[in-house]
Amino acid sequence: MEGTLLEKIGGFFIHNIPTLILLVILLISWKHELVGGVVFLLAGIFYIGMTIRNAPNIFMAFSWSTVIAGPAILISILFFLNWMKKKKRK
């Protein structure tokens, strides 16, 4: 917790880069559901792969990845369902 205010603000933004990237992708996906479906699915799979690689055992990896990758994959499924629903209407 030491450092100047500018260093603390810089650290805050550095640690929130993944969140900001997903926010930009979410804004793009609002109009283009297929982009959101693909990107959030890949983000969830990537996180699962990272936890499996770094976790001490498979059960720990599963518990870590369900918290982060689970919602990302659920969001992906919802984007795909909405994309398919719009595609049927056309």
Backbone as XML, in Angstrom:
<?xml version="1.0"?>
<chain id="A" units="angstrom">
  <residue number="1" name="MET">
    <atom name="N" x="0.809" y="-1.191" z="0.000"/>
    <atom name="CA" x="0.000" y="0.000" z="0.000"/>
    <atom name="C" x="0.857" y="1.262" z="0.000"/>
  </residue>
  <residue number="2" name="GLU">
    <atom name="N" x="2.118" y="1.101" z="-0.287"/>
    <atom name="CA" x="2.974" y="2.281" z="-0.340"/>
    <atom name="C" x="3.067" y="2.783" z="-1.767"/>
  </residue>
  <residue number="3" name="GLY">
    <atom name="N" x="3.362" y="4.038" z="-1.904"/>
    <atom name="CA" x="3.502" y="4.634" z="-3.215"/>
    <atom name="C" x="2.651" y="5.885" z="-3.319"/>
  </residue>
  <residue number="4" name="THR">
    <atom name="N" x="2.883" y="6.600" z="-4.369"/>
    <atom name="CA" x="2.133" y="7.827" z="-4.579"/>
    <atom name="C" x="0.729" y="7.498" z="-5.095"/>
  </residue>
  <residue number="5" name="LEU">
    <atom name="N" x="-0.099" y="8.491" z="-5.091"/>
    <atom name="CA" x="-1.459" y="8.308" z="-5.597"/>
    <atom name="C" x="-1.441" y="7.904" z="-7.063"/>
  </residue>
  <residue number="6" name="LEU">
    <atom name="N" x="-0.533" y="8.501" z="-7.831"/>
    <atom name="CA" x="-0.433" y="8.169" z="-9.255"/>
    <atom name="C" x="-0.026" y="6.710" z="-9.454"/>
  </residue>
  <residue number="7" name="GLU">
    <atom name="N" x="0.883" y="6.198" z="-8.633"/>
    <atom name="CA" x="1.289" y="4.792" z="-8.728"/>
    <atom name="C" x="0.131" y="3.860" z="-8.363"/>
  </residue>
  <residue number="8" name="LYS">
    <atom name="N" x="-0.659" y="4.245" z="-7.371"/>
    <atom name="CA" x="-1.808" y="3.424" z="-6.971"/>
    <atom name="C" x="-2.864" y="3.397" z="-8.072"/>
  </residue>
  <residue number="9" name="ILE">
    <atom name="N" x="-3.124" y="4.532" z="-8.699"/>
    <atom name="CA" x="-4.084" y="4.586" z="-9.800"/>
    <atom name="C" x="-3.575" y="3.753" z="-10.972"/>
  </residue>
  <residue number="10" name="GLY">
    <atom name="N" x="-2.266" y="3.839" z="-11.260"/>
    <atom name="CA" x="-1.671" y="3.031" z="-12.327"/>
    <atom name="C" x="-1.815" y="1.547" z="-12.045"/>
  </residue>
  <residue number="11" name="GLY">
    <atom name="N" x="-1.570" y="1.136" z="-10.805"/>
    <atom name="CA" x="-1.726" y="-0.263" z="-10.425"/>
    <atom name="C" x="-3.165" y="-0.740" z="-10.552"/>
  </residue>
  <residue number="12" name="PHE">
    <atom name="N" x="-4.091" y="0.143" z="-10.199"/>
    <atom name="CA" x="-5.511" y="-0.190" z="-10.342"/>
    <atom name="C" x="-5.870" y="-0.484" z="-11.793"/>
  </residue>
  <residue number="13" name="PHE">
    <atom name="N" x="-5.411" y="0.383" z="-12.699"/>
    <atom name="CA" x="-5.734" y="0.175" z="-14.116"/>
    <atom name="C" x="-5.009" y="-1.032" z="-14.695"/>
  </residue>
  <residue number="14" name="ILE">
    <atom name="N" x="-3.777" y="-1.276" z="-14.275"/>
    <atom name="CA" x="-3.036" y="-2.444" z="-14.765"/>
    <atom name="C" x="-3.777" y="-3.731" z="-14.400"/>
  </residue>
  <residue number="15" name="HIS">
    <atom name="N" x="-4.276" y="-3.807" z="-13.175"/>
    <atom name="CA" x="-4.944" y="-5.025" z="-12.732"/>
    <atom name="C" x="-6.360" y="-5.162" z="-13.290"/>
  </residue>
  <residue number="16" name="ASN">
    <atom name="N" x="-6.886" y="-4.121" z="-13.855"/>
    <atom name="CA" x="-8.231" y="-4.189" z="-14.422"/>
    <atom name="C" x="-8.244" y="-4.240" z="-15.941"/>
  </residue>
  <residue number="17" name="ILE">
    <atom name="N" x="-7.107" y="-4.432" z="-16.569"/>
    <atom name="CA" x="-7.047" y="-4.518" z="-18.033"/>
    <atom name="C" x="-7.924" y="-5.653" z="-18.575"/>
  </residue>
  <residue number="18" name="PRO">
    <atom name="N" x="-7.878" y="-6.883" z="-18.008"/>
    <atom name="CA" x="-8.762" y="-7.937" z="-18.542"/>
    <atom name="C" x="-10.247" y="-7.572" z="-18.431"/>
  </residue>
  <residue number="19" name="THR">
    <atom name="N" x="-10.614" y="-6.940" z="-17.336"/>
    <atom name="CA" x="-12.005" y="-6.528" z="-17.163"/>
    <atom name="C" x="-12.393" y="-5.477" z="-18.189"/>
  </residue>
  <residue number="20" name="LEU">
    <atom name="N" x="-11.517" y="-4.531" z="-18.431"/>
    <atom name="CA" x="-11.806" y="-3.480" z="-19.407"/>
    <atom name="C" x="-11.893" y="-4.050" z="-20.826"/>
  </residue>
  <residue number="21" name="ILE">
    <atom name="N" x="-11.044" y="-5.032" z="-21.134"/>
    <atom name="CA" x="-11.105" y="-5.678" z="-22.453"/>
    <atom name="C" x="-12.442" y="-6.393" z="-22.627"/>
  </residue>
  <residue number="22" name="LEU">
    <atom name="N" x="-12.873" y="-7.134" z="-21.593"/>
    <atom name="CA" x="-14.161" y="-7.826" z="-21.684"/>
    <atom name="C" x="-15.320" y="-6.838" z="-21.748"/>
  </residue>
  <residue number="23" name="LEU">
    <atom name="N" x="-15.185" y="-5.689" z="-21.111"/>
    <atom name="CA" x="-16.221" y="-4.664" z="-21.203"/>
    <atom name="C" x="-16.349" y="-4.136" z="-22.629"/>
  </residue>
  <residue number="24" name="VAL">
    <atom name="N" x="-15.219" y="-3.883" z="-23.285"/>
    <atom name="CA" x="-15.243" y="-3.428" z="-24.683"/>
    <atom name="C" x="-15.861" y="-4.499" z="-25.578"/>
  </residue>
  <residue number="25" name="ILE">
    <atom name="N" x="-15.496" y="-5.757" z="-25.340"/>
    <atom name="CA" x="-16.059" y="-6.851" z="-26.129"/>
    <atom name="C" x="-17.561" y="-6.968" z="-25.875"/>
  </residue>
  <residue number="26" name="LEU">
    <atom name="N" x="-17.985" y="-6.756" z="-24.645"/>
    <atom name="CA" x="-19.413" y="-6.788" z="-24.335"/>
    <atom name="C" x="-20.157" y="-5.689" z="-25.074"/>
  </residue>
  <residue number="27" name="LEU">
    <atom name="N" x="-19.579" y="-4.513" z="-25.143"/>
    <atom name="CA" x="-20.219" y="-3.410" z="-25.871"/>
    <atom name="C" x="-20.324" y="-3.714" z="-27.367"/>
  </residue>
  <residue number="28" name="ILE">
    <atom name="N" x="-19.295" y="-4.325" z="-27.933"/>
    <atom name="CA" x="-19.332" y="-4.721" z="-29.345"/>
    <atom name="C" x="-20.366" y="-5.834" z="-29.547"/>
  </residue>
  <residue number="29" name="SER">
    <atom name="N" x="-20.421" y="-6.749" z="-28.590"/>
    <atom name="CA" x="-21.319" y="-7.902" z="-28.699"/>
    <atom name="C" x="-22.782" y="-7.520" z="-28.577"/>
  </residue>
  <residue number="30" name="TRP">
    <atom name="N" x="-23.042" y="-6.358" z="-28.045"/>
    <atom name="CA" x="-24.422" y="-5.918" z="-27.904"/>
    <atom name="C" x="-25.106" y="-5.877" z="-29.271"/>
  </residue>
  <residue number="31" name="LYS">
    <atom name="N" x="-24.354" y="-5.496" z="-30.300"/>
    <atom name="CA" x="-24.888" y="-5.456" z="-31.664"/>
    <atom name="C" x="-24.594" y="-6.732" z="-32.445"/>
  </residue>
  <residue number="32" name="HIS">
    <atom name="N" x="-23.466" y="-7.364" z="-32.179"/>
    <atom name="CA" x="-23.020" y="-8.544" z="-32.931"/>
    <atom name="C" x="-22.896" y="-9.717" z="-31.956"/>
  </residue>
  <residue number="33" name="GLU">
    <atom name="N" x="-23.991" y="-10.469" z="-31.787"/>
    <atom name="CA" x="-24.044" y="-11.523" z="-30.781"/>
    <atom name="C" x="-23.042" y="-12.650" z="-31.031"/>
  </residue>
  <residue number="34" name="LEU">
    <atom name="N" x="-22.769" y="-12.916" z="-32.294"/>
    <atom name="CA" x="-21.836" y="-13.996" z="-32.614"/>
    <atom name="C" x="-20.440" y="-13.693" z="-32.069"/>
  </residue>
  <residue number="35" name="VAL">
    <atom name="N" x="-20.029" y="-12.446" z="-32.133"/>
    <atom name="CA" x="-18.722" y="-12.048" z="-31.580"/>
    <atom name="C" x="-18.692" y="-12.337" z="-30.087"/>
  </residue>
  <residue number="36" name="GLY">
    <atom name="N" x="-19.738" y="-11.951" z="-29.381"/>
    <atom name="CA" x="-19.804" y="-12.198" z="-27.943"/>
    <atom name="C" x="-19.802" y="-13.670" z="-27.613"/>
  </residue>
  <residue number="37" name="GLY">
    <atom name="N" x="-20.556" y="-14.452" z="-28.384"/>
    <atom name="CA" x="-20.590" y="-15.891" z="-28.139"/>
    <atom name="C" x="-19.229" y="-16.536" z="-28.283"/>
  </residue>
  <residue number="38" name="VAL">
    <atom name="N" x="-18.534" y="-16.186" z="-29.328"/>
    <atom name="CA" x="-17.213" y="-16.783" z="-29.586"/>
    <atom name="C" x="-16.184" y="-16.300" z="-28.556"/>
  </residue>
  <residue number="39" name="VAL">
    <atom name="N" x="-16.128" y="-15.006" z="-28.328"/>
    <atom name="CA" x="-15.088" y="-14.452" z="-27.450"/>
    <atom name="C" x="-15.278" y="-14.908" z="-26.006"/>
  </residue>
  <residue number="40" name="PHE">
    <atom name="N" x="-16.498" y="-14.870" z="-25.496"/>
    <atom name="CA" x="-16.712" y="-15.299" z="-24.120"/>
    <atom name="C" x="-16.488" y="-16.795" z="-23.956"/>
  </residue>
  <residue number="41" name="LEU">
    <atom name="N" x="-16.817" y="-17.593" z="-24.971"/>
    <atom name="CA" x="-16.524" y="-19.021" z="-24.908"/>
    <atom name="C" x="-15.015" y="-19.259" z="-24.880"/>
  </residue>
  <residue number="42" name="LEU">
    <atom name="N" x="-14.286" y="-18.569" z="-25.749"/>
    <atom name="CA" x="-12.827" y="-18.708" z="-25.761"/>
    <atom name="C" x="-12.204" y="-18.220" z="-24.451"/>
  </residue>
  <residue number="43" name="ALA">
    <atom name="N" x="-12.737" y="-17.143" z="-23.889"/>
    <atom name="CA" x="-12.218" y="-16.637" z="-22.612"/>
    <atom name="C" x="-12.436" y="-17.662" z="-21.501"/>
  </residue>
  <residue number="44" name="GLY">
    <atom name="N" x="-13.610" y="-18.290" z="-21.477"/>
    <atom name="CA" x="-13.872" y="-19.311" z="-20.472"/>
    <atom name="C" x="-12.973" y="-20.531" z="-20.633"/>
  </residue>
  <residue number="45" name="ILE">
    <atom name="N" x="-12.799" y="-20.976" z="-21.860"/>
    <atom name="CA" x="-11.932" y="-22.133" z="-22.117"/>
    <atom name="C" x="-10.481" y="-21.799" z="-21.777"/>
  </residue>
  <residue number="46" name="PHE">
    <atom name="N" x="-10.050" y="-20.598" z="-22.129"/>
    <atom name="CA" x="-8.685" y="-20.167" z="-21.804"/>
    <atom name="C" x="-8.472" y="-20.160" z="-20.294"/>
  </residue>
  <residue number="47" name="TYR">
    <atom name="N" x="-9.442" y="-19.662" z="-19.551"/>
    <atom name="CA" x="-9.294" y="-19.623" z="-18.093"/>
    <atom name="C" x="-9.268" y="-21.030" z="-17.500"/>
  </residue>
  <residue number="48" name="ILE">
    <atom name="N" x="-10.095" y="-21.913" z="-18.026"/>
    <atom name="CA" x="-10.071" y="-23.298" z="-17.548"/>
    <atom name="C" x="-8.702" y="-23.921" z="-17.804"/>
  </residue>
  <residue number="49" name="GLY">
    <atom name="N" x="-8.161" y="-23.690" z="-18.993"/>
    <atom name="CA" x="-6.828" y="-24.221" z="-19.305"/>
    <atom name="C" x="-5.751" y="-23.672" z="-18.384"/>
  </residue>
  <residue number="50" name="MET">
    <atom name="N" x="-5.838" y="-22.386" z="-18.093"/>
    <atom name="CA" x="-4.841" y="-21.777" z="-17.193"/>
    <atom name="C" x="-4.947" y="-22.335" z="-15.779"/>
  </residue>
  <residue number="51" name="THR">
    <atom name="N" x="-6.170" y="-22.561" z="-15.289"/>
    <atom name="CA" x="-6.307" y="-23.091" z="-13.933"/>
    <atom name="C" x="-5.867" y="-24.547" z="-13.857"/>
  </residue>
  <residue number="52" name="ILE">
    <atom name="N" x="-6.156" y="-25.318" z="-14.892"/>
    <atom name="CA" x="-5.717" y="-26.724" z="-14.886"/>
    <atom name="C" x="-4.197" y="-26.789" z="-14.887"/>
  </residue>
  <residue number="53" name="ARG">
    <atom name="N" x="-3.570" y="-25.893" z="-15.642"/>
    <atom name="CA" x="-2.111" y="-25.891" z="-15.723"/>
    <atom name="C" x="-1.465" y="-25.460" z="-14.416"/>
  </residue>
  <residue number="54" name="ASN">
    <atom name="N" x="-2.093" y="-24.528" z="-13.693"/>
    <atom name="CA" x="-1.458" y="-23.953" z="-12.509"/>
    <atom name="C" x="-1.981" y="-24.467" z="-11.178"/>
  </residue>
  <residue number="55" name="ALA">
    <atom name="N" x="-3.079" y="-25.205" z="-11.159"/>
    <atom name="CA" x="-3.663" y="-25.670" z="-9.898"/>
    <atom name="C" x="-2.903" y="-26.887" z="-9.373"/>
  </residue>
  <residue number="56" name="PRO">
    <atom name="N" x="-2.882" y="-27.035" z="-8.061"/>
    <atom name="CA" x="-2.193" y="-28.195" z="-7.480"/>
    <atom name="C" x="-2.871" y="-29.516" z="-7.807"/>
  </residue>
  <residue number="57" name="ASN">
    <atom name="N" x="-4.204" y="-29.529" z="-7.963"/>
    <atom name="CA" x="-4.906" y="-30.747" z="-8.356"/>
    <atom name="C" x="-6.148" y="-30.386" z="-9.171"/>
  </residue>
  <residue number="58" name="ILE">
    <atom name="N" x="-6.772" y="-31.378" z="-9.772"/>
    <atom name="CA" x="-7.895" y="-31.150" z="-10.683"/>
    <atom name="C" x="-9.121" y="-30.610" z="-9.953"/>
  </residue>
  <residue number="59" name="PHE">
    <atom name="N" x="-9.316" y="-31.001" z="-8.700"/>
    <atom name="CA" x="-10.469" y="-30.514" z="-7.953"/>
    <atom name="C" x="-10.335" y="-29.023" z="-7.653"/>
  </residue>
  <residue number="60" name="MET">
    <atom name="N" x="-9.137" y="-28.595" z="-7.338"/>
    <atom name="CA" x="-8.881" y="-27.183" z="-7.101"/>
    <atom name="C" x="-9.083" y="-26.397" z="-8.392"/>
  </residue>
  <residue number="61" name="ALA">
    <atom name="N" x="-8.622" y="-26.952" z="-9.495"/>
    <atom name="CA" x="-8.804" y="-26.286" z="-10.793"/>
    <atom name="C" x="-10.280" y="-26.157" z="-11.117"/>
  </residue>
  <residue number="62" name="PHE">
    <atom name="N" x="-11.060" y="-27.196" z="-10.850"/>
    <atom name="CA" x="-12.497" y="-27.148" z="-11.124"/>
    <atom name="C" x="-13.185" y="-26.078" z="-10.277"/>
  </residue>
  <residue number="63" name="SER">
    <atom name="N" x="-12.834" y="-26.006" z="-9.002"/>
    <atom name="CA" x="-13.480" y="-25.019" z="-8.136"/>
    <atom name="C" x="-13.089" y="-23.598" z="-8.536"/>
  </residue>
  <residue number="64" name="TRP">
    <atom name="N" x="-11.840" y="-23.395" z="-8.933"/>
    <atom name="CA" x="-11.421" y="-22.055" z="-9.367"/>
    <atom name="C" x="-12.096" y="-21.677" z="-10.677"/>
  </residue>
  <residue number="65" name="SER">
    <atom name="N" x="-12.151" y="-22.603" z="-11.607"/>
    <atom name="CA" x="-12.647" y="-22.251" z="-12.933"/>
    <atom name="C" x="-14.163" y="-22.094" z="-12.986"/>
  </residue>
  <residue number="66" name="THR">
    <atom name="N" x="-14.901" y="-22.746" z="-12.085"/>
    <atom name="CA" x="-16.349" y="-22.573" z="-12.119"/>
    <atom name="C" x="-16.759" y="-21.156" z="-11.728"/>
  </residue>
  <residue number="67" name="VAL">
    <atom name="N" x="-15.982" y="-20.516" z="-10.895"/>
    <atom name="CA" x="-16.322" y="-19.164" z="-10.444"/>
    <atom name="C" x="-16.131" y="-18.137" z="-11.557"/>
  </residue>
  <residue number="68" name="ILE">
    <atom name="N" x="-15.080" y="-18.264" z="-12.345"/>
    <atom name="CA" x="-14.777" y="-17.285" z="-13.389"/>
    <atom name="C" x="-15.249" y="-17.760" z="-14.758"/>
  </residue>
  <residue number="69" name="ALA">
    <atom name="N" x="-14.884" y="-18.975" z="-15.127"/>
    <atom name="CA" x="-15.207" y="-19.473" z="-16.464"/>
    <atom name="C" x="-16.682" y="-19.834" z="-16.599"/>
  </residue>
  <residue number="70" name="GLY">
    <atom name="N" x="-17.313" y="-20.237" z="-15.519"/>
    <atom name="CA" x="-18.729" y="-20.601" z="-15.574"/>
    <atom name="C" x="-19.610" y="-19.462" z="-16.080"/>
  </residue>
  <residue number="71" name="PRO">
    <atom name="N" x="-19.543" y="-18.287" z="-15.452"/>
    <atom name="CA" x="-20.346" y="-17.175" z="-15.970"/>
    <atom name="C" x="-19.966" y="-16.763" z="-17.386"/>
  </residue>
  <residue number="72" name="ALA">
    <atom name="N" x="-18.687" y="-16.827" z="-17.731"/>
    <atom name="CA" x="-18.272" y="-16.468" z="-19.091"/>
    <atom name="C" x="-18.880" y="-17.429" z="-20.107"/>
  </residue>
  <residue number="73" name="ILE">
    <atom name="N" x="-18.897" y="-18.713" z="-19.792"/>
    <atom name="CA" x="-19.482" y="-19.692" z="-20.706"/>
    <atom name="C" x="-21.003" y="-19.543" z="-20.751"/>
  </residue>
  <residue number="74" name="LEU">
    <atom name="N" x="-21.617" y="-19.236" z="-19.613"/>
    <atom name="CA" x="-23.061" y="-18.988" z="-19.599"/>
    <atom name="C" x="-23.413" y="-17.773" z="-20.466"/>
  </residue>
  <residue number="75" name="ILE">
    <atom name="N" x="-22.645" y="-16.711" z="-20.352"/>
    <atom name="CA" x="-22.855" y="-15.527" z="-21.190"/>
    <atom name="C" x="-22.695" y="-15.891" z="-22.661"/>
  </residue>
  <residue number="76" name="SER">
    <atom name="N" x="-21.703" y="-16.719" z="-22.967"/>
    <atom name="CA" x="-21.480" y="-17.168" z="-24.342"/>
    <atom name="C" x="-22.696" y="-17.921" z="-24.873"/>
  </residue>
  <residue number="77" name="ILE">
    <atom name="N" x="-23.235" y="-18.812" z="-24.072"/>
    <atom name="CA" x="-24.416" y="-19.574" z="-24.484"/>
    <atom name="C" x="-25.592" y="-18.641" z="-24.748"/>
  </residue>
  <residue number="78" name="LEU">
    <atom name="N" x="-25.771" y="-17.660" z="-23.892"/>
    <atom name="CA" x="-26.872" y="-16.716" z="-24.085"/>
    <atom name="C" x="-26.694" y="-15.889" z="-25.353"/>
  </residue>
  <residue number="79" name="PHE">
    <atom name="N" x="-25.458" y="-15.473" z="-25.640"/>
    <atom name="CA" x="-25.205" y="-14.751" z="-26.889"/>
    <atom name="C" x="-25.498" y="-15.633" z="-28.102"/>
  </residue>
  <residue number="80" name="PHE">
    <atom name="N" x="-25.073" y="-16.904" z="-28.056"/>
    <atom name="CA" x="-25.347" y="-17.820" z="-29.167"/>
    <atom name="C" x="-26.850" y="-18.044" z="-29.347"/>
  </residue>
  <residue number="81" name="LEU">
    <atom name="N" x="-27.586" y="-18.219" z="-28.249"/>
    <atom name="CA" x="-29.027" y="-18.415" z="-28.351"/>
    <atom name="C" x="-29.715" y="-17.203" z="-28.958"/>
  </residue>
  <residue number="82" name="ASN">
    <atom name="N" x="-29.304" y="-16.015" z="-28.546"/>
    <atom name="CA" x="-29.894" y="-14.800" z="-29.108"/>
    <atom name="C" x="-29.540" y="-14.649" z="-30.584"/>
  </residue>
  <residue number="83" name="TRP">
    <atom name="N" x="-28.311" y="-15.006" z="-30.949"/>
    <atom name="CA" x="-27.891" y="-14.942" z="-32.355"/>
    <atom name="C" x="-28.725" y="-15.887" z="-33.202"/>
  </residue>
  <residue number="84" name="MET">
    <atom name="N" x="-28.934" y="-17.121" z="-32.694"/>
    <atom name="CA" x="-29.739" y="-18.082" z="-33.450"/>
    <atom name="C" x="-31.205" y="-17.633" z="-33.558"/>
  </residue>
  <residue number="85" name="LYS">
    <atom name="N" x="-31.726" y="-17.028" z="-32.488"/>
    <atom name="CA" x="-33.103" y="-16.539" z="-32.512"/>
    <atom name="C" x="-33.260" y="-15.421" z="-33.552"/>
  </residue>
  <residue number="86" name="LYS">
    <atom name="N" x="-32.298" y="-14.493" z="-33.608"/>
    <atom name="CA" x="-32.345" y="-13.419" z="-34.605"/>
    <atom name="C" x="-32.195" y="-13.976" z="-36.010"/>
  </residue>
  <residue number="87" name="LYS">
    <atom name="N" x="-31.358" y="-14.999" z="-36.168"/>
    <atom name="CA" x="-31.133" y="-15.592" z="-37.475"/>
    <atom name="C" x="-32.412" y="-16.264" z="-37.986"/>
  </residue>
  <residue number="88" name="LYS">
    <atom name="N" x="-33.188" y="-16.895" z="-37.095"/>
    <atom name="CA" x="-34.428" y="-17.541" z="-37.491"/>
    <atom name="C" x="-35.459" y="-16.519" z="-37.945"/>
  </residue>
  <residue number="89" name="ARG">
    <atom name="N" x="-35.485" y="-15.368" z="-37.310"/>
    <atom name="CA" x="-36.473" y="-14.341" z="-37.653"/>
    <atom name="C" x="-36.254" y="-13.762" z="-39.038"/>
  </residue>
  <residue number="90" name="LYS">
    <atom name="N" x="-35.002" y="-13.748" z="-39.503"/>
    <atom name="CA" x="-34.688" y="-13.147" z="-40.804"/>
    <atom name="C" x="-35.030" y="-14.057" z="-41.903"/>
  </residue>
</chain>
